[in-house]
Amino acid sequence: MIMRGLSRCFLRRAEELVADGKHEIARGLVDEALGLDLMRAPSMIRFELQRLAKSLGRMAHEPDGRPSQASGNADRTCASSKRREG
């Protein structure tokens, strides 16, 4: 139960940070979450954390520092995770 809530909290906060344009902080938070033992966390949360980590990694390599098209996925993920959680 604890890992489920903790992983969901990490994901939500990282998505909020991305929406606020704080990509470096979000990437650090996602890296920290992925460093935890997430075997008891829902697979959907693990998948979203990994997807967000890849997305943030791509944004870090954009030459002009602006988010790439991948950043738009975080907004959809946040909205969809809120719908799922009810």
MARVEX-384648 format. One record per residue: residue in one letter; x, y, z of N, C-alpha, C in turn; residue number from 0. Coordinates in pm, whole numbers, plus 32768, in hexadecimal, padded with zeros to 4 digits. Layout:
BEGIN
@residuo: A; nx: X; ny: Y; nz: Z; cax: X; cay: Y; caz: Z; cx: X; cy: Y; cz: Z; num: NUM
...
END
This chain:
BEGIN
@residuo: M; nx: 8051; ny: 7F88; nz: 8000; cax: 8000; cay: 8000; caz: 8000; cx: 8056; cy: 807E; cz: 8000; num: 0
@residuo: I; nx: 80C1; ny: 807D; nz: 804D; cax: 8115; cay: 80F4; caz: 8056; cx: 8156; cy: 8113; cz: 7FD0; num: 1
@residuo: M; nx: 818D; ny: 80AE; nz: 7F8D; cax: 81D0; cay: 80C7; caz: 7F0D; cx: 816E; cy: 80F8; cz: 7EA3; num: 2
@residuo: R; nx: 80F3; ny: 80CA; nz: 7EA8; cax: 808E; cay: 80F8; caz: 7E48; cx: 8079; cy: 818E; cz: 7E58; num: 3
@residuo: G; nx: 8063; ny: 81BA; nz: 7ED2; cax: 804C; cay: 8248; caz: 7EEB; cx: 80C8; cy: 829C; cz: 7ED1; num: 4
@residuo: L; nx: 813B; ny: 8268; nz: 7EFB; cax: 81B8; cay: 82B2; caz: 7EE9; cx: 81D9; cy: 82C3; cz: 7E55; num: 5
@residuo: S; nx: 81CD; ny: 8259; nz: 7E09; cax: 81ED; cay: 8263; caz: 7D7A; cx: 818C; cy: 82C0; cz: 7D33; num: 6
@residuo: R; nx: 810E; ny: 82BB; nz: 7D58; cax: 80AA; cay: 8314; caz: 7D1C; cx: 80C9; cy: 83A6; cz: 7D3F; num: 7
@residuo: C; nx: 80F4; ny: 83BD; nz: 7DB9; cax: 8118; cay: 8444; caz: 7DE5; cx: 8190; cy: 8478; cz: 7D97; num: 8
@residuo: F; nx: 81F6; ny: 8425; nz: 7D85; cax: 826B; cay: 844D; caz: 7D37; cx: 8242; cy: 8471; cz: 7CA8; num: 9
@residuo: L; nx: 81ED; ny: 841F; nz: 7C6C; cax: 81C2; cay: 8438; caz: 7BE3; cx: 8172; cy: 84B9; cz: 7BD9; num: 10
@residuo: R; nx: 8113; ny: 84CC; nz: 7C31; cax: 80C2; cay: 8547; caz: 7C2D; cx: 8118; cy: 85C3; cz: 7C3C; num: 11
@residuo: R; nx: 8173; ny: 85C1; nz: 7C9D; cax: 81C7; cay: 8637; caz: 7CB5; cx: 8223; cy: 8651; cz: 7C3F; num: 12
@residuo: A; nx: 825A; ny: 85E9; nz: 7C05; cax: 82B1; cay: 85FB; caz: 7B8F; cx: 8261; cy: 8638; cz: 7B1C; num: 13
@residuo: E; nx: 81E6; ny: 860B; nz: 7B08; cax: 8192; cay: 8642; caz: 7A9E; cx: 8172; cy: 86D5; cz: 7AB8; num: 14
@residuo: E; nx: 815B; ny: 86FA; nz: 7B36; cax: 8143; cay: 8786; caz: 7B59; cx: 81BE; cy: 87DB; cz: 7B3A; num: 15
@residuo: L; nx: 8233; ny: 87A5; nz: 7B5C; cax: 82AF; cay: 87EE; caz: 7B42; cx: 82C5; cy: 8802; cz: 7AAC; num: 16
@residuo: V; nx: 82A7; ny: 879D; nz: 7A5C; cax: 82B4; cay: 87A9; caz: 79CB; cx: 8256; cy: 8816; cz: 7999; num: 17
@residuo: A; nx: 81DB; ny: 8816; nz: 79CA; cax: 8179; cay: 887B; caz: 79A1; cx: 81A8; cy: 8907; cz: 79C7; num: 18
@residuo: D; nx: 81F3; ny: 8914; nz: 7A35; cax: 8228; cay: 8996; caz: 7A60; cx: 82AB; cy: 89B9; cz: 7A1B; num: 19
@residuo: G; nx: 82DC; ny: 8961; nz: 79C4; cax: 8357; cay: 897B; caz: 797B; cx: 83D5; cy: 8959; cz: 79C9; num: 20
@residuo: K; nx: 83C9; ny: 8912; nz: 7A37; cax: 843D; cay: 88EF; caz: 7A8B; cx: 846A; cy: 8861; cz: 7A69; num: 21
@residuo: H; nx: 849F; ny: 8853; nz: 79EF; cax: 84C0; cay: 87CF; caz: 79B9; cx: 8533; cy: 878B; cz: 7A02; num: 22
@residuo: E; nx: 8597; ny: 87D7; nz: 7A2A; cax: 860B; cay: 879C; caz: 7A6F; cx: 85E0; cy: 8761; cz: 7AF5; num: 23
@residuo: I; nx: 858E; ny: 87AA; nz: 7B3E; cax: 855F; cay: 8779; caz: 7BC0; cx: 8507; cy: 86FE; cz: 7BAD; num: 24
@residuo: A; nx: 84B1; ny: 8703; nz: 7B48; cax: 8459; cay: 8691; caz: 7B2B; cx: 84AB; cy: 8616; cz: 7B08; num: 25
@residuo: R; nx: 8515; ny: 862A; nz: 7AB8; cax: 856A; cay: 85B9; caz: 7A92; cx: 85AD; cy: 857C; cz: 7B0D; num: 26
@residuo: G; nx: 85DB; ny: 85D0; nz: 7B69; cax: 8618; cay: 859E; caz: 7BE3; cx: 85B5; cy: 8550; cz: 7C38; num: 27
@residuo: L; nx: 853B; ny: 8581; nz: 7C3F; cax: 84D3; cay: 853C; caz: 7C8C; cx: 84B1; cy: 84B4; cz: 7C4F; num: 28
@residuo: V; nx: 84A6; ny: 84B2; nz: 7BCA; cax: 8487; cay: 8434; caz: 7B86; cx: 84FB; cy: 83D1; cz: 7B96; num: 29
@residuo: D; nx: 8575; ny: 8402; nz: 7B8A; cax: 85EA; cay: 83AB; caz: 7B9E; cx: 85EA; cy: 8371; cz: 7C2C; num: 30
@residuo: E; nx: 85C9; ny: 83C6; nz: 7C8D; cax: 85C2; cay: 8397; caz: 7D18; cx: 8557; cy: 832B; cz: 7D27; num: 31
@residuo: A; nx: 84E3; ny: 8341; nz: 7CEB; cax: 8475; cay: 82DF; caz: 7CF3; cx: 849D; cy: 825B; cz: 7CB2; num: 32
@residuo: L; nx: 84DE; ny: 8263; nz: 7C3F; cax: 8506; cay: 81E9; caz: 7BF9; cx: 8575; cy: 819F; cz: 7C42; num: 33
@residuo: G; nx: 85B9; ny: 81E2; nz: 7C9C; cax: 8620; cay: 81A1; caz: 7CED; cx: 85E6; cy: 8150; cz: 7D61; num: 34
@residuo: L; nx: 8565; ny: 8162; nz: 7D7B; cax: 8524; cay: 8118; caz: 7DE6; cx: 84F9; cy: 808E; cz: 7DB6; num: 35
@residuo: D; nx: 84DB; ny: 8036; nz: 7E12; cax: 84A6; cay: 7FB2; caz: 7DF0; cx: 8411; cy: 7FC1; cz: 7DD5; num: 36
@residuo: L; nx: 83EB; ny: 7FC7; nz: 7D56; cax: 8360; cay: 7FE0; caz: 7D2E; cx: 8316; cy: 7F61; cz: 7D09; num: 37
@residuo: M; nx: 8346; ny: 7EEF; nz: 7D37; cax: 8305; cay: 7E70; caz: 7D14; cx: 8274; cy: 7E69; cz: 7D46; num: 38
@residuo: R; nx: 8256; ny: 7EAD; nz: 7DB2; cax: 81CD; cay: 7EAA; caz: 7DE8; cx: 8179; cy: 7F1F; cz: 7DB5; num: 39
@residuo: A; nx: 81B5; ny: 7F77; nz: 7D6A; cax: 816A; cay: 7FE6; caz: 7D2F; cx: 811F; cy: 7FB4; cz: 7CB4; num: 40
@residuo: P; nx: 80AF; ny: 7FF2; nz: 7C93; cax: 8065; cay: 7FC8; caz: 7C1C; cx: 80BB; cy: 7FD3; cz: 7B9E; num: 41
@residuo: S; nx: 80AC; ny: 7F74; nz: 7B45; cax: 80FD; cay: 7F74; caz: 7ACB; cx: 80E5; cy: 7FF1; cz: 7A78; num: 42
@residuo: M; nx: 806C; ny: 8027; nz: 7A7B; cax: 804F; cay: 80A0; caz: 7A2F; cx: 80A2; cy: 8116; cz: 7A62; num: 43
@residuo: I; nx: 80B4; ny: 811F; nz: 7AE5; cax: 8104; cay: 818B; caz: 7B1F; cx: 8197; cy: 8178; cz: 7AF9; num: 44
@residuo: R; nx: 81C8; ny: 80FD; nz: 7B02; cax: 8254; cay: 80E2; caz: 7AD9; cx: 8268; cy: 8108; cz: 7A48; num: 45
@residuo: F; nx: 820A; ny: 80E2; nz: 79F2; cax: 8214; cay: 8102; caz: 7964; cx: 8216; cy: 819A; cz: 794F; num: 46
@residuo: E; nx: 81BD; ny: 81E2; nz: 7992; cax: 81B6; cay: 8273; caz: 7981; cx: 8235; cy: 82B7; cz: 79B3; num: 47
@residuo: L; nx: 826E; ny: 8286; nz: 7A21; cax: 82EC; cay: 82BE; caz: 7A52; cx: 835C; cy: 82A9; cz: 79EC; num: 48
@residuo: Q; nx: 8363; ny: 8231; nz: 79B3; cax: 83CA; cay: 8216; caz: 794E; cx: 83B5; cy: 826A; cz: 78D1; num: 49
@residuo: R; nx: 8338; ny: 8279; nz: 78A6; cax: 831A; cay: 82CA; caz: 7831; cx: 833F; cy: 835C; cz: 7849; num: 50
@residuo: L; nx: 831D; ny: 838E; nz: 78BF; cax: 833D; cay: 8418; caz: 78E1; cx: 83D5; cy: 842C; cz: 78E8; num: 51
@residuo: A; nx: 841D; ny: 83CA; nz: 791D; cax: 84AF; cay: 83D4; caz: 7923; cx: 84E9; cy: 83DE; cz: 7896; num: 52
@residuo: K; nx: 84B7; ny: 838E; nz: 7839; cax: 84E7; cay: 8396; caz: 77AF; cx: 84C5; cy: 841C; cz: 7771; num: 53
@residuo: S; nx: 844D; ny: 844B; nz: 778A; cax: 8422; cay: 84CC; caz: 7754; cx: 8479; cy: 853E; cz: 778A; num: 54
@residuo: L; nx: 8494; ny: 853D; nz: 780B; cax: 84E7; cay: 85A5; caz: 7847; cx: 8577; cy: 859A; cz: 7816; num: 55
@residuo: G; nx: 85A5; ny: 8521; nz: 77FD; cax: 862C; cay: 850F; caz: 77C6; cx: 8639; cy: 854B; cz: 773C; num: 56
@residuo: R; nx: 85D1; ny: 853C; nz: 76EB; cax: 85D3; cay: 8578; caz: 7665; cx: 85CF; cy: 8610; cz: 766E; num: 57
@residuo: M; nx: 8581; ny: 8645; nz: 76CC; cax: 8579; cay: 86D6; caz: 76DB; cx: 85FF; cy: 8712; cz: 7702; num: 58
@residuo: A; nx: 864D; ny: 86CA; nz: 774F; cax: 86CE; cay: 86FB; caz: 777C; cx: 872E; cy: 870C; cz: 7707; num: 59
@residuo: H; nx: 8716; ny: 86C3; nz: 769A; cax: 8771; cay: 86C8; caz: 7629; cx: 8741; cy: 8724; cz: 75BA; num: 60
@residuo: E; nx: 86D5; ny: 876E; nz: 75D1; cax: 86A6; cay: 87CF; caz: 756D; cx: 870A; cy: 8842; cz: 756A; num: 61
@residuo: P; nx: 873A; ny: 886A; nz: 74F3; cax: 87A1; cay: 88D0; caz: 74EA; cx: 8775; cy: 895A; cz: 751B; num: 62
@residuo: D; nx: 86F6; ny: 897E; nz: 750C; cax: 86CA; cay: 8A03; caz: 7536; cx: 8694; cy: 8A04; cz: 75C4; num: 63
@residuo: G; nx: 8695; ny: 8990; nz: 7607; cax: 8666; cay: 898A; caz: 7690; cx: 85D0; cy: 8984; cz: 769F; num: 64
@residuo: R; nx: 8589; ny: 898E; nz: 7630; cax: 84F7; cay: 8987; caz: 7637; cx: 84CB; cy: 88F6; cz: 7638; num: 65
@residuo: P; nx: 8459; ny: 88DC; nz: 7678; cax: 8427; cay: 8852; caz: 7678; cx: 8403; cy: 8825; cz: 75EC; num: 66
@residuo: S; nx: 841E; ny: 87A6; nz: 75D2; cax: 83F8; cay: 876F; caz: 7550; cx: 8365; cy: 8749; cz: 7552; num: 67
@residuo: Q; nx: 8336; ny: 870E; nz: 74E8; cax: 82AB; cay: 86E5; caz: 74DE; cx: 8287; cy: 8682; cz: 754C; num: 68
@residuo: A; nx: 82E8; ny: 863A; nz: 757E; cax: 82CF; cay: 85D5; caz: 75E5; cx: 8295; cy: 8610; cz: 7664; num: 69
@residuo: S; nx: 82AF; ny: 8691; nz: 767E; cax: 827D; cay: 86CD; caz: 76FA; cx: 81E7; cy: 86D6; cz: 76FC; num: 70
@residuo: G; nx: 81A7; ny: 86D7; nz: 7689; cax: 8116; cay: 86DC; caz: 7683; cx: 80D8; cy: 865F; cz: 76BB; num: 71
@residuo: N; nx: 811F; ny: 85F0; nz: 76B9; cax: 80EC; cay: 8572; caz: 76EF; cx: 80DA; cy: 8578; cz: 7785; num: 72
@residuo: A; nx: 812C; ny: 85C5; nz: 77C9; cax: 8121; cay: 85CC; caz: 785B; cx: 809C; cy: 8608; cz: 7885; num: 73
@residuo: D; nx: 806C; ny: 866B; nz: 783C; cax: 7FEB; cay: 86A6; caz: 785D; cx: 7F7C; cy: 8640; cz: 784D; num: 74
@residuo: R; nx: 7F81; ny: 85F2; nz: 77E3; cax: 7F1A; cay: 858C; caz: 77CE; cx: 7F24; cy: 8520; cz: 7839; num: 75
@residuo: T; nx: 7F9E; ny: 84FD; nz: 7860; cax: 7FB1; cay: 8496; caz: 78C6; cx: 7F76; cy: 84C5; cz: 794A; num: 76
@residuo: C; nx: 7F8F; ny: 8541; nz: 796E; cax: 7F5D; cay: 8575; caz: 79EC; cx: 7EC4; cy: 8572; cz: 79ED; num: 77
@residuo: A; nx: 7E87; ny: 859D; nz: 7980; cax: 7DF6; cay: 859E; caz: 7979; cx: 7DBE; cy: 8510; cz: 797B; num: 78
@residuo: S; nx: 7E01; ny: 84B6; nz: 7934; cax: 7DCD; cay: 842D; caz: 7930; cx: 7DE1; cy: 83E7; cz: 79B5; num: 79
@residuo: S; nx: 7E4E; ny: 8403; nz: 79FE; cax: 7E63; cay: 83C1; caz: 7A7E; cx: 7E00; cy: 83F7; cz: 7AE5; num: 80
@residuo: K; nx: 7DDA; ny: 8475; nz: 7AD9; cax: 7D76; cay: 84AB; caz: 7B35; cx: 7CEE; cy: 846B; cz: 7B1C; num: 81
@residuo: R; nx: 7CCE; ny: 8453; nz: 7A9D; cax: 7C4E; cay: 8411; caz: 7A7E; cx: 7C4C; cy: 8384; cz: 7AB4; num: 82
@residuo: R; nx: 7CBB; ny: 833C; nz: 7AA6; cax: 7CC0; cay: 82B1; caz: 7AD4; cx: 7CB3; cy: 82A8; cz: 7B6B; num: 83
@residuo: E; nx: 7CED; ny: 8309; nz: 7BB1; cax: 7CED; cay: 8305; caz: 7C42; cx: 7C65; cy: 832B; cz: 7C7C; num: 84
@residuo: G; nx: 7C16; ny: 836F; nz: 7C2C; cax: 7B8E; cay: 8392; caz: 7C55; cx: 7B8C; cy: 83FB; cz: 7CB8; num: 85
END
